[in-house]
Amino acid sequence: MSELRFVHLGFGEDAVDYREAWEKQREVHAARFADEVPDTCLLLEHPPVYTAGRRTEESERPLDGTPVVDVDRGGKITWHGPGQLVGYPILKLPRPVDVVAHVRRLEEALIRTAAEFGLATTRIEGRSGVWVLGDPVEERPSYGGLSLDFDPRLTDEEFDPRLSGPEYAPSNAGQRREDRKLAAIGIRVAKGVTMHGFALNVNPDNTWFDRIVPCGIRDAGVTSLANELGRDVTIAEVLPVAERHLREVLENAEPRPREVDRTPGVPVRSPGGAPADAVPAAAAAGGTGAADAAGPAPRGAVTA
């Protein structure tokens, strides 16, 4: 990819209104599509705001009538606000667009950022974002009968089978205590250029999440660097570390679009080996790794 440019839109007292930042994204997106600017990552904080992706259900919105901004990314509802480092990487991806690979790169940069502060994080199969795994549950004797544990792969509509592989921790089907999300990711790809991005919880007031069902996931919690490390952590402290890892991962990435075998009768396969018509790079599929096609210009959305 091209050299990555960082733009600081505003932090702290200069936090940027969500709609204002959204309009800025559109401007940069149009300029990047026209090759008027290089790949660009907007970094900022927002004043408190709830944003809802296209698949948000009414039952997941605040019950007290708190205003929500409906946005054009995939997925469901989340919160942005003080103490949360928000990044909007606006990058031109190779065609055919591989949305999941882009999500994995963002996750990798944030995993490295957390590691530099001494916090071990990971991915969880079927779900986007960066996670702190719950502690293992002590083995319990089996007395037979009905088990009350459930497997998210079978019961969770947000489970995306494309988000799997050796770099993912297994789904939590009762073998761990509650997993905790440190960073959410929600993207959109239009005309081969990405929009929206990530939200890394540094030291926010996580009680804001109590009013909603974050990302539509009911069986997991939300955490922050400050909460996990047991000390105060500031945006100013995290910002240069996150920038460095984003640059390392995004600039040095070698995107490999799906290999297309034109042999008659041989299905086109995605990088993960599944038939491309079963797991397309631009097809609606659940809430954690979805993309949607709109004519010849692929658009994609991966949830928070």
C-alpha angles and dihedrals in degrees: 000000000000125000110292119236120204122210121190107211099179145310137196110352088006094055111151124242110246096236091049091052091046090055090048089053090054091051094050091043091056091046092049092050088053091048090240092127134026125247104303135197117200112207124193151121124251130214109247111299139151117221125192127204122215095272098053114131124216091243090061095056124092111287093214095063096254107170117262128197112223110217138189098244124101126257132040143293128322140157132244126190150117115338093029121108108218122195129188109191108194104195136162108236126202119254132283085045117234104202096177092054089054091051091050091053092053090048091050093053091050093045089054091047092054091046091057088060091050098259120128112215135166147178122267120217115257094015132084124223136053119295144193107216120233118246115270116266114237112255111266124207115254115236095175124240127089119346116218093205116102135204113232089209088069104032108029116088088197092063111114113197091203090069096076142102140097093310091061127083113230120265115274105250095164099297091106136040116248114318115225127218115225098175132021125208127201122164143170128201119204124172088354093301124111128233136182114022139173142344117205115196106225104160109332128149097261092194086086087074091059091078095060143035097253111230088344091284112135101175100059139059139226126245142170140217090253093051095048096043095043094229140084114279122184134209089237089058095049099039100078092042092052091046092053094051094043089053093047094049101038099039094045096044117120103205112208112197118213114289110242117212108196093191107130112255094015112115118232109250132212122226089267092056099251119127107272092227088058096046106023122183088231109039133106109255121161125296109295106054109013132147129178129208123227111182118298095335110079115225124190141187130191119184136240 
